[in-house]
Amino acid sequence: MTKQELVEKMAAKSGLTKADSERALNAFQEVVSEELSKGGKVTMTGFGTFATSKRAAREGRNPRTGEPVKIAARNAVSFKVGSKLKEAVNR
């Protein structure tokens, strides 16, 4: 599903216009991004939790040449599925 298809389905389910649905989706993305960039997490009970975890710097290998490559430390985003979403998917 593309973002535009998601906006259309949100508009149909909520009774909002497509423009309002797109603004709501964009606002959701901004709020989640801002919270995660501050090191926080976003929990939606029953749906899931967005969080970050720290990945340490490490050494990898270039698969083509076999040369060692330094991989910088970074923050990774994770999503833990909530119980209601898990049930809905497994029906």
C-alpha positions as CSV (number, residue, x, y, z in Angstrom):
1,M,0.0,0.0,0.0
2,T,1.3,3.4,-0.9
3,K,1.0,6.6,1.2
4,Q,-1.7,7.9,-1.2
5,E,-3.7,4.6,-0.9
6,L,-3.4,4.8,2.9
7,V,-4.7,8.4,2.8
8,E,-7.7,7.4,0.7
9,K,-8.6,4.5,3.0
10,M,-8.2,6.8,6.1
11,A,-10.5,9.3,4.5
12,A,-13.1,6.7,3.7
13,K,-13.0,5.2,7.2
14,S,-12.9,8.5,9.1
15,G,-15.3,10.6,7.1
16,L,-12.5,13.2,6.7
17,T,-11.5,14.7,3.3
18,K,-8.4,13.3,1.6
19,A,-6.6,16.6,2.3
20,D,-7.4,16.4,6.0
21,S,-6.4,12.7,6.2
22,E,-3.1,13.5,4.5
23,R,-2.4,16.3,7.0
24,A,-3.3,14.0,9.9
25,L,-0.9,11.3,8.5
26,N,1.9,13.8,8.0
27,A,1.4,15.2,11.5
28,F,1.6,11.6,12.9
29,Q,4.8,11.0,11.0
30,E,6.3,14.2,12.2
31,V,5.4,13.6,15.9
32,V,6.7,10.1,15.9
33,S,10.0,11.2,14.1
34,E,10.5,14.0,16.6
35,E,9.9,11.8,19.6
36,L,12.2,9.1,18.4
37,S,14.9,11.6,17.5
38,K,14.9,12.7,21.1
39,G,15.4,9.1,22.3
40,G,11.8,8.6,23.4
41,K,9.2,6.0,22.4
42,V,5.7,6.1,21.1
43,T,3.2,3.5,22.4
44,M,-0.2,2.9,21.0
45,T,-1.9,0.3,23.2
46,G,-3.0,-2.7,21.3
47,F,-1.2,-1.5,18.1
48,G,2.4,-1.4,19.0
49,T,5.4,0.6,20.1
50,F,7.9,2.6,18.1
51,A,11.3,2.9,19.9
52,T,15.0,3.4,19.2
53,S,18.0,1.4,20.2
54,K,21.7,2.2,20.0
55,R,23.9,0.2,17.7
56,A,27.6,0.3,18.6
57,A,30.3,1.0,16.1
58,R,31.7,-2.2,14.5
59,E,33.9,-3.5,11.8
60,G,32.3,-5.2,8.8
61,R,33.7,-6.5,5.5
62,N,33.2,-5.3,2.0
63,P,31.6,-8.4,0.3
64,R,33.2,-7.7,-3.0
65,T,36.8,-7.1,-1.9
66,G,36.9,-8.6,1.5
67,E,38.4,-5.4,2.9
68,P,37.5,-4.4,6.5
69,V,35.1,-1.4,6.7
70,K,34.3,0.7,9.7
71,I,30.5,0.9,10.4
72,A,29.7,4.0,12.5
73,A,27.5,3.8,15.7
74,R,23.9,4.8,15.0
75,N,20.4,4.7,16.4
76,A,18.1,2.1,14.9
77,V,14.3,2.3,14.9
78,S,12.2,-0.7,16.0
79,F,8.5,-1.5,16.1
80,K,7.1,-4.0,18.6
81,V,3.7,-5.3,17.5
82,G,0.8,-4.9,20.0
83,S,-1.5,-7.7,20.9
84,K,-4.6,-6.5,19.0
85,L,-2.6,-6.0,15.8
86,K,-1.0,-9.4,16.2
87,E,-4.5,-11.0,16.6
88,A,-5.9,-9.1,13.6
89,V,-3.1,-10.3,11.3
90,N,-3.4,-13.9,12.5
91,R,-7.1,-14.2,12.0
